[in-house]
Amino acid sequence: MSEEQTAPLVSTEPGPNEMRDPFVRKEMKRAGVWFGMGGAIALVVLLIQPLLIIFAGLVFAAMLDGGVRLLGKVLPIPRAWRLVIVVILTIAFIVGTGYLMGVQVAAQFEQLRVTLMVQATRLLGWASGLGLLPDHVDFNTIAEQAMGSFGKLTSWVGTAIGAITSFVMIMVIGLFVAMEPRLYEAGLQWMIPSDSRREFAITIERMGKTMRSLLAGRLLGMALEGVMTGIALAFAGVPMALVLGIVVGVLAFIPNIGAIISGLMMVAVGFSAGVHTGVWAIIIYFVIQTFDGYVVIPMVARKTVDLPPALTLSTQILAGTLFGILGLALADPMTAMIKVALERNSERAIREIEDEPETH
């Protein structure tokens, strides 16, 4: 028989397109999991800003829902009407504050920026006199670079259309979610396997309660700290007491880092009016922070969410570095949500271990 008439050699090993083979199906599933994880991570990186806006909308929805529940304790009317009242009060507060103090606050913010620039230049000159900085240093350039982020913040107050648009989107998302929270919760449960929906519903409920408690405590702390700081600075004769009180109250939403930034600003503005006023600014800062740390925060933590300071600070640093100012502002809510999820997972694991029959 000639060589051309010999039967062709046929391989019996399964090919990559032979999905009936168990080994190929197993490997394809494993590869699909890794590719899916990689694609999900890449998608999150690309869409991180929209995802943060959506999460901020959920935070705002939890804030509205907390107000609705609180109003329900004193006003027994349907939930829809209570939500309308809360939304109207929120919009009235934002618009009223902006209308009554907008021009004054904007002018004081510009004055505050100039004052901080002058104080930063003086500090750099003092450090150079002590030999801490090299000679022939352009103090103005260094001060402008150091204060560049604050300069962007002050310009954002009146001109950043993108930030205003994001803020409006956050409010709209929060309003829609607060109107029908059960609808969106049912939609999330629909994407979960049927046998895991009960555990998922319990986790979501605990996350909502934790978020409402956290935001209630933060809002109370912001109001107390901002009002006390503004009144104390005004009595001490510190310039721009109004805008400093607003800044301190807003930055109080970010524990640890916000207190440090607001303290530096208070002291810088205080010393711009004289040594005596600067000393008073230092005293006011430490008194209010001590009162906040030993009275307000423990009182709020007993009723809300107690997050370890080192954990919150570490999360804020990571979120601020990765996601910017919005990530820094949302670091604590994200940490609280992750904490709830981990606690629920631990509870479920312990329950499964306890339910297992003992083996002898």
C-alpha positions as CSV (number, residue, x, y, z in Angstrom):
1,M,0.0,0.0,0.0
2,S,1.4,3.4,-1.0
3,E,2.0,6.2,1.5
4,E,-0.8,8.3,0.0
5,Q,-3.4,5.6,0.7
6,T,-2.5,5.5,4.5
7,A,-5.3,6.6,6.9
8,P,-4.7,10.1,8.3
9,L,-3.6,10.5,11.9
10,V,-6.5,11.9,13.9
11,S,-5.9,13.4,17.4
12,T,-8.1,12.2,20.2
13,E,-7.3,15.0,22.6
14,P,-10.2,17.5,23.3
15,G,-9.9,20.8,21.6
16,P,-10.6,24.3,23.0
17,N,-14.0,24.4,21.1
18,E,-15.1,20.9,22.4
19,M,-17.4,22.2,25.2
20,R,-18.7,18.7,25.8
21,D,-15.5,17.6,27.5
22,P,-15.7,18.2,31.3
23,F,-12.1,19.3,31.6
24,V,-12.5,22.0,28.9
25,R,-15.7,23.3,30.5
26,K,-14.0,23.5,33.8
27,E,-11.0,25.5,32.4
28,M,-13.3,27.7,30.4
29,K,-15.3,28.6,33.5
30,R,-12.2,29.3,35.4
31,A,-10.8,31.6,32.6
32,G,-14.2,33.3,32.3
33,V,-14.2,34.1,36.0
34,W,-10.7,35.7,35.8
35,F,-11.6,37.6,32.6
36,G,-14.8,38.8,34.2
37,M,-13.0,40.0,37.3
38,G,-10.4,41.8,35.2
39,G,-13.2,43.4,33.1
40,A,-15.1,44.4,36.2
41,I,-12.1,46.1,37.7
42,A,-11.3,47.9,34.5
43,L,-14.9,49.1,34.2
44,V,-14.9,50.4,37.7
45,V,-11.7,52.3,37.1
46,L,-13.1,53.9,33.9
47,L,-16.5,54.7,35.5
48,I,-15.3,55.7,39.0
49,Q,-16.6,59.2,38.8
50,P,-20.2,58.3,37.7
51,L,-20.2,55.5,40.3
52,L,-19.2,58.0,43.0
53,I,-22.0,60.3,41.9
54,I,-24.5,57.4,42.1
55,F,-23.2,56.5,45.6
56,A,-23.4,60.1,46.7
57,G,-27.0,60.1,45.4
58,L,-27.7,57.0,47.6
59,V,-26.2,58.9,50.6
60,F,-28.4,61.8,49.9
61,A,-31.4,59.5,49.6
62,A,-30.6,58.0,53.0
63,M,-30.4,61.6,54.4
64,L,-33.9,62.3,53.0
65,D,-35.3,59.0,54.2
66,G,-33.9,59.7,57.7
67,G,-35.7,63.1,57.7
68,V,-38.9,61.5,56.5
69,R,-38.7,58.9,59.3
70,L,-38.0,61.5,61.9
71,L,-40.8,63.7,60.7
72,G,-43.1,60.7,60.9
73,K,-42.6,60.4,64.7
74,V,-44.3,63.8,65.2
75,L,-46.5,64.2,62.1
76,P,-48.6,61.1,61.2
77,I,-49.3,61.7,57.6
78,P,-48.5,59.6,54.5
79,R,-44.9,59.1,53.6
80,A,-45.2,61.0,50.2
81,W,-46.3,64.2,52.0
82,R,-43.5,63.9,54.6
83,L,-41.0,63.5,51.8
84,V,-42.4,66.6,50.1
85,I,-42.0,68.6,53.3
86,V,-38.4,67.4,53.8
87,V,-37.5,68.2,50.2
88,I,-39.1,71.7,50.4
89,L,-37.2,72.4,53.7
90,T,-33.9,71.2,52.2
91,I,-34.3,73.3,49.0
92,A,-35.4,76.3,51.0
93,F,-32.4,76.0,53.3
94,I,-30.0,75.8,50.4
95,V,-31.6,78.6,48.3
96,G,-32.1,80.8,51.4
97,T,-28.6,80.4,52.6
98,G,-27.2,81.1,49.1
99,Y,-29.4,84.2,48.6
100,L,-28.9,85.7,52.0
101,M,-25.1,85.1,52.3
102,G,-24.0,84.4,48.8
103,V,-22.4,87.7,48.0
104,Q,-20.9,88.2,51.4
105,V,-19.6,84.7,51.6
106,A,-18.0,84.9,48.2
107,A,-16.3,88.1,49.0
108,Q,-15.1,86.7,52.3
109,F,-13.8,83.5,50.6
110,E,-11.7,85.7,48.3
111,Q,-10.4,87.7,51.3
112,L,-9.7,84.4,53.1
113,R,-7.7,83.1,50.2
114,V,-5.6,86.3,50.1
115,T,-5.1,86.2,53.8
116,L,-3.9,82.6,53.8
117,M,-1.5,83.4,50.9
118,V,0.0,86.3,52.9
119,Q,0.3,84.1,56.1
120,A,1.9,81.2,54.1
121,T,4.5,83.7,52.6
122,R,5.3,84.9,56.1
123,L,5.7,81.3,57.4
124,L,8.0,80.4,54.6
125,G,10.1,83.6,55.2
126,W,10.3,82.7,58.9
127,A,11.5,79.1,58.0
128,S,14.1,80.5,55.6
129,G,15.4,82.8,58.3
130,L,16.0,79.8,60.5
131,G,17.8,78.1,57.8
132,L,15.1,75.5,57.2
133,L,14.8,76.5,53.5
134,P,17.5,77.1,50.9
135,D,18.4,80.7,49.9
136,H,16.9,82.4,46.8
137,V,13.6,80.7,47.2
138,D,10.6,82.3,45.5
139,F,8.2,82.5,48.4
140,N,5.3,83.7,46.3
141,T,5.6,80.7,43.9
142,I,5.7,78.2,46.8
143,A,2.8,79.9,48.5
144,E,0.7,79.8,45.3
145,Q,1.5,76.1,44.8
146,A,0.7,75.4,48.5
147,M,-2.6,77.3,48.3
148,G,-3.4,76.2,44.7
149,S,-6.1,73.7,45.8
150,F,-7.8,76.3,48.0
151,G,-7.7,78.8,45.2
152,K,-9.5,76.2,43.0
153,L,-12.0,75.8,45.8
154,T,-12.8,79.5,46.0
155,S,-13.1,79.8,42.2
156,W,-15.4,76.8,42.2
157,V,-17.9,78.6,44.5
158,G,-19.1,80.8,41.7
159,T,-17.9,79.3,38.4
160,A,-17.6,75.5,38.4
161,I,-20.5,74.4,36.3
162,G,-19.4,70.8,36.3
163,A,-19.5,70.6,40.1
164,I,-22.9,72.2,40.2
165,T,-24.2,69.7,37.6
166,S,-22.8,66.8,39.6
167,F,-24.5,68.2,42.7
168,V,-27.9,68.5,40.9
169,M,-27.5,64.9,39.6
170,I,-26.8,63.7,43.2
171,M,-29.9,65.4,44.4
172,V,-32.1,64.1,41.6
173,I,-30.8,60.5,42.1
174,G,-31.3,60.8,45.8
175,L,-34.9,62.2,45.4
176,F,-35.9,59.4,43.0
177,V,-34.5,56.7,45.3
178,A,-36.1,58.3,48.4
179,M,-39.5,58.4,46.6
180,E,-39.7,54.6,46.1
181,P,-36.9,52.9,48.0
182,R,-38.6,49.5,47.9
183,L,-38.7,49.6,44.1
184,Y,-35.0,49.9,43.7
185,E,-34.4,47.4,46.5
186,A,-36.6,44.8,44.7
187,G,-34.6,45.5,41.5
188,L,-31.3,44.7,43.3
189,Q,-32.8,41.6,44.8
190,W,-33.9,40.5,41.3
191,M,-30.2,40.3,40.2
192,I,-29.4,38.0,43.2
193,P,-30.0,34.3,43.2
194,S,-33.3,33.3,44.8
195,D,-31.7,31.3,47.7
196,S,-29.6,34.4,48.7
197,R,-32.3,37.1,48.5
198,R,-33.3,36.9,52.1
199,E,-29.8,37.4,53.4
200,F,-29.3,40.2,50.9
201,A,-32.5,41.9,52.0
202,I,-31.3,41.8,55.7
203,T,-27.9,43.2,54.7
204,I,-29.5,46.0,52.7
205,E,-31.8,46.9,55.5
206,R,-28.9,47.1,58.0
207,M,-26.9,49.1,55.5
208,G,-29.8,51.6,55.2
209,K,-30.1,51.9,59.0
210,T,-26.4,52.3,59.4
211,M,-26.3,55.0,56.7
212,R,-29.2,57.0,58.3
213,S,-27.5,56.8,61.7
214,L,-24.2,57.9,60.4
215,L,-25.6,60.8,58.5
216,A,-27.7,61.9,61.5
217,G,-24.7,62.0,63.7
218,R,-22.6,63.8,61.1
219,L,-25.3,66.5,60.5
220,L,-25.7,67.1,64.2
221,G,-21.9,67.4,64.7
222,M,-21.6,69.7,61.7
223,A,-24.3,72.0,63.0
224,L,-22.9,72.2,66.5
225,E,-19.3,72.7,65.4
226,G,-20.1,75.3,62.8
227,V,-22.4,77.3,65.0
228,M,-20.1,77.2,68.0
229,T,-17.1,78.1,66.0
230,G,-18.8,81.0,64.2
231,I,-20.1,82.5,67.4
232,A,-16.9,82.1,69.3
233,L,-14.8,83.6,66.6
234,A,-17.1,86.5,66.2
235,F,-16.9,87.3,70.0
236,A,-13.1,87.0,69.8
237,G,-12.9,89.5,67.0
238,V,-11.5,87.1,64.4
239,P,-12.1,88.3,60.9
240,M,-14.4,86.4,58.6
241,A,-16.1,84.6,61.4
242,L,-19.1,83.8,59.3
243,V,-17.3,82.1,56.5
244,L,-15.0,80.3,58.9
245,G,-18.0,78.9,60.7
246,I,-19.4,77.7,57.5
247,V,-16.1,76.1,56.4
248,V,-15.7,74.4,59.8
249,G,-19.2,73.1,59.7
250,V,-18.8,71.7,56.1
251,L,-15.4,70.2,56.8
252,A,-16.8,68.5,60.0
253,F,-18.4,66.0,57.6
254,I,-14.9,64.6,57.1
255,P,-13.6,63.7,60.6
256,N,-9.9,64.0,61.4
257,I,-8.7,65.6,58.1
258,G,-11.5,68.3,58.1
259,A,-10.7,69.3,61.7
260,I,-7.0,69.8,60.9
261,I,-7.6,71.8,57.7
262,S,-10.2,74.1,59.4
263,G,-7.9,74.5,62.4
264,L,-5.0,75.7,60.3
265,M,-7.3,78.1,58.5
266,M,-8.7,79.5,61.8
267,V,-5.2,80.1,63.2
268,A,-3.9,81.7,60.0
269,V,-6.8,84.1,59.8
270,G,-6.5,84.9,63.5
271,F,-2.9,85.8,63.4
272,S,-3.5,88.0,60.3
273,A,-5.4,90.3,62.7
274,G,-2.7,90.3,65.4
275,V,-1.0,88.0,67.9
276,H,-3.7,88.4,70.5
277,T,-6.5,87.4,68.0
278,G,-4.4,84.5,66.8
279,V,-4.0,83.1,70.3
280,W,-7.7,83.4,70.8
281,A,-8.2,81.5,67.6
282,I,-6.0,78.7,68.8
283,I,-7.8,78.5,72.2
284,I,-11.2,78.4,70.4
285,Y,-10.1,75.7,68.1
286,F,-8.8,73.4,70.9
287,V,-11.8,74.1,73.2
288,I,-14.3,73.3,70.5
289,Q,-12.4,70.2,69.3
290,T,-12.0,69.0,72.8
291,F,-15.7,69.5,73.5
292,D,-16.5,67.8,70.2
293,G,-14.2,64.9,70.8
294,Y,-15.1,64.1,74.4
295,V,-18.8,65.1,74.5
296,V,-20.4,65.4,71.1
297,I,-18.7,62.4,69.3
298,P,-19.2,59.9,72.1
299,M,-22.8,61.0,72.6
300,V,-23.5,60.6,68.9
301,A,-21.5,57.4,68.6
302,R,-23.6,55.7,71.2
303,K,-26.7,56.3,69.1
304,T,-25.2,56.0,65.6
305,V,-22.1,54.3,64.2
306,D,-18.8,54.2,66.0
307,L,-16.0,53.9,63.5
308,P,-12.4,53.5,64.8
309,P,-10.4,56.8,64.2
310,A,-7.4,55.0,62.7
311,L,-9.7,53.1,60.3
312,T,-11.5,56.2,59.1
313,L,-8.3,58.2,58.7
314,S,-6.7,55.4,56.6
315,T,-9.8,55.1,54.5
316,Q,-9.9,58.8,53.9
317,I,-6.3,58.9,52.8
318,L,-6.8,56.0,50.4
319,A,-10.1,57.3,49.0
320,G,-8.8,60.9,48.7
321,T,-5.7,59.7,46.8
322,L,-7.6,57.4,44.5
323,F,-10.9,59.3,43.9
324,G,-10.2,62.9,44.8
325,I,-12.3,65.2,46.9
326,L,-15.6,63.3,46.3
327,G,-14.0,60.1,47.4
328,L,-12.7,61.8,50.5
329,A,-16.1,63.1,51.4
330,L,-17.7,59.6,50.8
331,A,-14.9,57.6,52.6
332,D,-16.8,57.2,55.9
333,P,-20.1,56.1,54.3
334,M,-18.2,53.6,52.2
335,T,-16.3,52.3,55.2
336,A,-19.6,51.9,57.2
337,M,-21.2,50.0,54.3
338,I,-18.2,47.6,54.0
339,K,-18.2,47.1,57.8
340,V,-21.9,46.1,57.7
341,A,-21.3,43.7,54.8
342,L,-18.4,42.0,56.6
343,E,-20.3,41.7,59.8
344,R,-23.2,40.1,58.0
345,N,-20.9,37.7,56.2
346,S,-19.3,36.8,59.6
347,E,-22.7,36.2,61.2
348,R,-23.7,33.9,58.4
349,A,-20.5,31.9,58.5
350,I,-20.9,31.4,62.3
351,R,-24.5,30.4,61.9
352,E,-23.6,27.8,59.2
353,I,-20.9,26.4,61.5
354,E,-23.4,26.1,64.4
355,D,-26.0,24.5,62.1
356,E,-23.6,21.8,60.8
357,P,-24.3,18.4,62.4
358,E,-21.5,17.2,64.8
359,T,-19.4,14.5,63.4
360,H,-18.1,11.8,65.7
